[in-house]
Amino acid sequence: MEVQMRRRGRRYRFGPLLCLFSLSLRSVSGVWPFPQSFSSSPERFSLQPDAFSFTYGPESAAGTGTGAGCSVLDEAFVRYFRLIFPDYFHKQRPSLRPAPDSSFTLVVSVDQDECDGYPTQDSSERYNLSVTVGGGALNAESVWGALRGLESFSQLVYQDHSGTYYINKTVIEDFPRFPFRGILLDTSRHYLPLHAILQTLDGMAYSKFNVFHWHIVDDPSFPYQSRTFPDLSSKGAYHPFTHIYTQTDVRKVIAHARLRGIRVLPEFDSPGHTSSWGKGQPDLLTPCYSGSSPNGRFGPVNPSLSSTFQFMSTLFKEVSLVFPDSFIHLGGDEVDFTCWKSNPDVVAFMKKMGFGTDFTKLEAFYMESIVNITTALNRTAIVWQDVFDYHEKRGLLSVVEVWRSSCYLCKMRRATRAGLRVILAAPWYLDLPGPTHHWTPFYNVRPLNFKGQSEWRAVSNTCLITHIIT
């Protein structure tokens, strides 16, 4: 799932969606999101920071053996200790092994050692958590599932009026309904400093979102600093030094996200939404004409030039080396054909290719070429639903993101019937008409409530997103 905000072709900045729940003195009213199976009793146990520890189970595939530990979980233990005991100011790092007098130990075991890897589309986030007197047990198939279990555990801890920490006897069995749950940030229209992005990732982890859809460039600015094409940011960003994301910045975002079990999905939207690209890359955009002469304006990327695809091939090769995720978002939405129609060279190319006057075929040709480039780089392409709507060779597509609000379940049905995986964004725009504090419609969405055979819905289920577009 992915929550988005778009209006009249614009994406807006979004502050982290905070989901709050109340804590009673005797029990926790809920874990967010609510687990698949949750059982809690009034029986509770006190927790003392000085007598609390995390440890790995003897059969755990990660964190045992050589004693090297597990980077993902070791960092999580430190992070969650501070979240669980926010009032405990200790200069030393919390113990990751039980002390002899430890009164409460959470034993963590995972089946797969993925401590040095990145979360993927196929990563398991299933976990089981049990809390009883003297300790708890967290078992997961992967370290990413263990992270979700640690988040649930942290939400179970509460304080009474005297400041004593408690946790109730609890049993949880949990796994996500959808494996792709994302938030989109538009850092082109609204440049966000690095610390704001990292804080957003923290907020995502609290609600168990697992995909950061980074809409990093667009018409207004090109803040991504490319090593291969440095002029893209030096000439296309709001400011060439203060409003860019360096390669070091990108690595920090990816590393921060990884430690929270979050994938970073980059989007480089084209052929439309590329005004800023043309400032640093000559001959990339289409010159617009008034009559028989150029009028000084530029339109979408020019698909009639071979140099366009040479540039895209080189750029995406760099992107594939910078961003480790196997998915990449190629955009393809809201392409204005006016400039293409005015350009005699583009019109001549259309005639040569046998497209006639159907400019959707020209855009389809462009998107096919870009998909082929990213496929050769071993990347799975995601495109906006516009591409699916006009694309005749749908077998070349893999994942479609539905963002238009008009009959979005109809689009879900059509795309899944064609055998494609679907990301649903349409009902989670934060700029929809009505009071912004009225969240009921968002929670009432039933993503799979469309007519069709069960296998169609199963295809959709493999890649469905909650997409907060910002």
N, C-alpha and C positions, 0 to 999 in steps of 0.2 A: 504494500500500500504506500502511497506517497501523497502528501498533502501539499497543495499548490495554491498560489495566488496569481491569476492572470486576468487582465481585462484589456480589451482592445489592443491585443498584442503585447501587453506589458506584464512583466513579472515583478513582484514587489518584495521588499525585504521583510523578513519574518523574524521576530524574536522567539526564543525557544518556548514551545507550548508546554506549560507546566501543569501537570495533573496532580492535584492535591487531595489528600484524604486525611480524615481526622483520626486521632489516636485517643483511645479511651484509657482510663487508668488500669483497666483489668485485661484488656485484650486489644489487638489490632483489628480495625474494622475491615481491612482488605489489603491485598497485594496488587500492585498495578504493573502491567495489565493483569486482570484476574486469571489465575492459572487454570489449566485444564481440570485439575482435581485439587481441591483445597480442603483440609480438615484441621480445625484448631479447637482446643479445649480451654476452659478457664484456668487450668493448671499452668502456673507460670514459674519461671526460674529467674533469679537475679543474676546479673552479669556485672563483674568487676573488671575494669580495664586492665588492672595489674595482674589479673588472674585469667585473662582471656588470651587465646592463641588460635592460630590457624596451623594446620599441618596437612601433609599429604598421606593418603592411605597407603598401606604397604603394597597393595596391588596396583597402585596408580601407574599408568604408563608415562606420566609426566611428573617431574619433580622428585623422582626417586632414582635409585641406582648410583650414578656417579656423584650425586650430591651437588650437581651444577644448578639444580633448581629449574624453574620454568619461568622465563621472563614475563610472559603474559600474566600468569597467576601470582608470581611474587610481587609484581607491581600492583596487582589488584588487591592483594592482602593488605598492603600498606595503605592503599587508597580507601578501602572499605573500613579499615580500622578507624581511620579519621572520620569517616562518615557515620559510623556506628556510635562512636564516642566523641562527638564534636566538642564537648567540654573538657576533654582530657588532654592537657597540654604536657606532653612528654618529649623531652629532647631527643630521645633515642627512637630508633625505628622499632615498631612492634615485633615481638617474637614470631617467627614463622614455624617454630617448633614448640611443642608443649613443655612447660616447665613442670618440675616434679610436683609443685603444689597448685598446679593449674586447676581451677574449678570448672572451667568451661572451655572445651576445645571443639572447633569445627574441623572435621576430617574431610578433606576434599580428594576425590578419586576421579580420574578420567581414563577412558578406554584407549584414546589415541593421543600420541605425543605430537602436537602441532605447535609447540611453543615457539618455533622459529619461523612459522609461516604466517600467512594472511588468511582471514576469513574469505570464503568463496560462496558462490551461489548454492553449492551442495553441502555446505558445512552444517552439521547437526547442532541444534541448540536445545536439544532435549536434556532434561535433568530431573533428578529426584532429590528432594530435600526432606530430611526428618530432623526434628528437634525434640530432645527428651532431656531428662535430668542429667546434668553433668556434661552435656555436649550435643553435637549435631553431626549428621553425615550428609554430605553433598556428593552425589554420584552423577556423572555426565558422560556422554559419549565422546565429547570433545572439550577442549579448553574454552571454546566459545559458549557451549552450553553451561559450563561451570561459571562463566562470567554472569550469565542470566540468573543462575542460582544464587550467586553472591549478592546480586542486586535484590532478589526476593528476600534473602536472609536479612539484609540491612533494613529492609522495610518492615520487618517483623519486630525490630527492637524499638522500645519506647521507654519513656521516663515517667515516674510518678511525681507528685508535687514536691517531694523531698529531693528529687534529682537522681534517685536510684534507677538504674537501667534494668529492664525486664524483657523477657521473651516468653511467649506461650508455647506450650506443647503443640507441635504442628507437624503435619505431613503434607507435602506438596509433590505432585507429579505434573510436569509441565512440558510443553513444546509449543512453538508458535503455529498459529493456523496458517499463516502465509510466510514463506521464507524470505520475502523481499518487502521490507518495511522502511520507507525512506522519507527523508526531508530534503527539499531542494532549497538552496540559497542562490540568489542571483547576485553575484559580486561584480557585475558589470554596471548595471544601472545604479546600484548602491554599493560602493566599495566598502567592504567590511574589514577592519583591522584584524590581524591574525588572532589576537586574544579573543575577539568576538566569535570567530569561527571555532576556536578551541572550546569556548564556553558552550556553544551550541552542541558540540559533540558530547560534552558532559551531560547536557540536558537530554540528548537523545538516549544516552546509556541508561538514564534513570527510568525512561519509559520503554526501554528495550527495542528502540529503533536500531536497525542494523545496516542501513545504506545512507551515506551522505552523497546526495546528487549535487555535484558542484557545477552549477551553471556559471562557469568562470568567465566567459566572454560573451559579448553581444554587441548590438549597434552602438551604444554610448561609449564603451571603452573596452580595451583589450589589456587587462591587467596581468595576464599570464606572461611571465618573462621567458621567452624562448631563447635557448642558446643558439639554435640554428638560424632563427630569424629575429634577432634582437630588436629590429626596428618596429616589429609589431607592437611591442609594449612601449618602446621609447617614443614612438610617435602616436600610438593609438590609445594609451592609457590616459586617465585624467591628469596624472603627473608621472613623469618618467622615473621618479625615485621614491616618492612617498605613497603612491597609489598603485603599487604593483605587488605581485607575488613572485618572489624569487624562487629559484630551484630549492634553496634551503627552506623557505617558507612552506613550499609544497611538501617537502619531505617531513617537516614537523607536523603538518596536518595529517599526513598518511600514518606517521608513527603514532600520533595521539589517538587517531581513530582505531588503529590496529589493536592497541592495548585495551580498547573498549569493545572489541568485537565488531567494529563498524567498517564496512567497505567504503572506499572512496570512488564514486562513479563520476568521471569527468564528462562534461558535455561541451562540444565544440559545434555549435549550431550553424548550419549552412544549408543551402546557398543564400537564404535570406538572413536577416539579423546580423549582417556582416559589415556594416558601414565603417566600424572602427578598424577592421582588418585592412581596408584599402589604403589607410593612411600610411601604413608601413610596408605595404607590398604592392608595388606598381603593377598595373595591368591585370590585377586579380578581379576587380569588380567591372561590371558592364557599363560602358559609357552610355548615357541616355542621349537621345536625339530629339530635337525639335525640327521637324521637317527633314532637311538633308544635312543638317549640321549638328555637331555635339553641343549640348546646352550647358555643359559644365557640371552636371549632376551625374551621380552613379547609382546603379541599382544592385541587384544580387550578384553573386559570383558569376563570372562569365564561363559558361560551360562549352563554348565553342573553341576555346584555346587549349592546346595540349599542355601549355605551360601551367595552366590551372591545376591539372591533375598531377603534374610533376611536383608542384608546390605542396599540394595536399598529401601526396605520398610521403614526402620528406617530413612534413610537419607531424603527421600521424605516426610516423616511425619514431620520432622523438617522444611523442605523447605516450606511446606504448612502452617506452623504456622508463619513463618517469612515473607513470601510474601502473601499479602492479595488477590491478583488477582485470579480469578477462572480459569484462563488458565495457563498452564505450557508447556514449549517447551521441548520435550524429545529427539530431534535430530534424530539419526538413519541414518545419511548419511555416505557415503564413508567408508564402513567397508571392510577392507582387510581380505580375508578369508585364506591367506597363513598360518598364525600361527595356526588357527583352524585345517586346513588340516593336519598339521604336528604333532598335539598332539594326542597321542593314546587314552587318556581318552575322549577327545571330539569326536573323531571318533567312539569310542564305544558307547557313549551317542547318537550319530546320529543313529547308527544302532538300539539301543534300542527303540528310538522314531519313527522309521520307516521313517526317512528322507533320507535314502540312502546316496548318495553323493551330494545332493542338499543343499548347505550351505545357500542358500537364505531362505530355510525352517527353518534352525536353527536360523537365524537372526529374522525371522518372529515370531518364538516361543519366543525369548527373548523380542522383542518389545511388543508382546501381553501381556506378563507377566508384563512388566513395565506399560503399559497402564492400566491394571487391578489394579495395585497398586495405581496409581494416581486417577483412577476412584473411588476407595473405599475411597479416601481422598476428594472426591467431587471436583475434578479438571478435567477440560477438556484438553485433550492432543493435542498438535500440534506436527507434525512430518515433517521431510523433505521429499521431493517427492520420494526419494529412497525407503522408506518404502511402499509407495503406489504402486510403480512399481513392486515389487515382492510379495506383500502381497495378499494372496488369500482370506483371511477373511476380506474383506474391510469394512464389516459392523461394525467392532470393531473400525474403525478409525472415526475421526470427522472432523479434520482440517488438510489440507495438504499444505505445503509451497513449491511452485514451484521455484526452484533456478537455475536449469540448463538452459543454454541459447538455447540449441538445441530444436527448435519447441516448445517453451514454451506455445504457445496458444493451441497446440495439447494436452499438458498435462492438461491445464485448461479445455478443452472440456471433456477429459476422466474422470477427477476427479469430475467435476460437474455433469456429466452424471451418475456417481456412487452415487450421492446424497451427496457429501462431500462439505464442505466449503473450500475455497481456499485463500491462501495468495500468492500474486504474487510478487516475488522478482527479477526474472531473468533479466529483462531489465534495472534495476537500479543499477547495479554494477558500482562502481566508478573506477574500474581498467580495464575497457574495452579498447581495442586497440583504438588508436587515441588520438588527443589532449585532455587533461583533462579539458580544458576550453570550449570545444565545447559541450554545453548543449542541442542542438536541438534534438538529438535522445531521450533524456530522456522525453522531453515535447511532443514528437510525439507519445508516446506509447498510444495505445488504449486497455486497459485491457480487455474489454468485446468484442473485435472484433474477436470472434471465432464462428464458425458455430455450431449451436445447437438450441434446443428449448428454448423459453424464460424462462421457469422455471429453466433450467440449469444455465443460466446466472444470474437469480435471486438468486440462491443458492450461487453462487460465490460472488455476490454483497454484501451478508450479512457479509463477513469477508475478503474483499479484502484489501491488504496493499500496501503502498509504502514503500519498505524496503531498507533503506540505510545500507548496511553491511560494517563494518569497521574492 
